[in-house]
């Protein structure tokens, strides 16, 4: 099942109304160091996971995402 979802496309470019979701996805699907390497904190798959890649396609910079809205 995860192999099917890994190739499932996400909408790009990210519409303005989805930017809040992209910010949330970037925060939840952050990198975390494991003995196997850098993994997605949420999915435990190699980082950049699908949703993290989608958030990055929104042109968001990590420092901007960490600032309070």
C-alpha positions in Angstrom: 0.0 0.0 0.0 2.8 2.5 0.8 4.3 1.9 -2.6 1.1 3.0 -4.2 0.8 6.1 -2.1 4.4 7.0 -2.6 3.7 7.6 -6.3 0.4 9.3 -5.8 0.7 12.8 -7.3 0.1 15.9 -5.3 -1.2 19.1 -6.7 1.4 21.5 -7.9 1.7 24.5 -7.9 0.2 24.9 -4.5 -2.9 27.2 -4.6 -3.0 30.1 -2.2 -5.8 28.5 -0.2 -3.6 25.4 0.4 -0.6 27.3 1.7 -1.7 26.8 5.4 -1.9 23.0 4.7 1.6 23.1 3.1 2.9 24.9 6.2 1.3 22.2 8.5 2.6 19.4 6.3 6.2 20.8 6.5 6.0 21.0 10.3 4.5 17.5 10.7 6.7 15.8 8.1 10.0 17.2 9.3 13.3 15.3 9.1 14.5 13.3 12.1 17.8 11.5 12.4 17.5 7.7 12.9 20.2 5.0 12.7 18.9 4.2 9.2 19.4 7.9 8.2 17.3 10.9 7.8 13.6 9.9 8.1 10.2 11.7 8.0 9.1 12.2 11.6 5.5 11.3 10.8 5.8 8.5 8.2 9.2 6.9 9.1 10.1 6.8 5.4 13.3 8.4 4.0 13.1 12.1 4.1 11.8 14.0 1.9 8.5 12.1 2.0 5.7 12.9 -0.5 4.0 15.6 1.7 7.3 17.2 2.6 8.1 17.4 -1.1 4.7 19.0 -1.8 5.3 21.6 0.9 8.6 22.5 -0.5 7.1 22.9 -4.0 5.1 25.7 -2.5 8.3 27.7 -2.5 8.3 27.8 1.3 11.5 28.4 3.2 11.9 26.5 6.5 12.7 29.7 8.5 9.6 31.4 7.2 7.5 28.4 8.3 8.8 28.5 11.8 7.8 32.1 12.3 4.5 32.6 14.2 1.6 33.5 11.9 
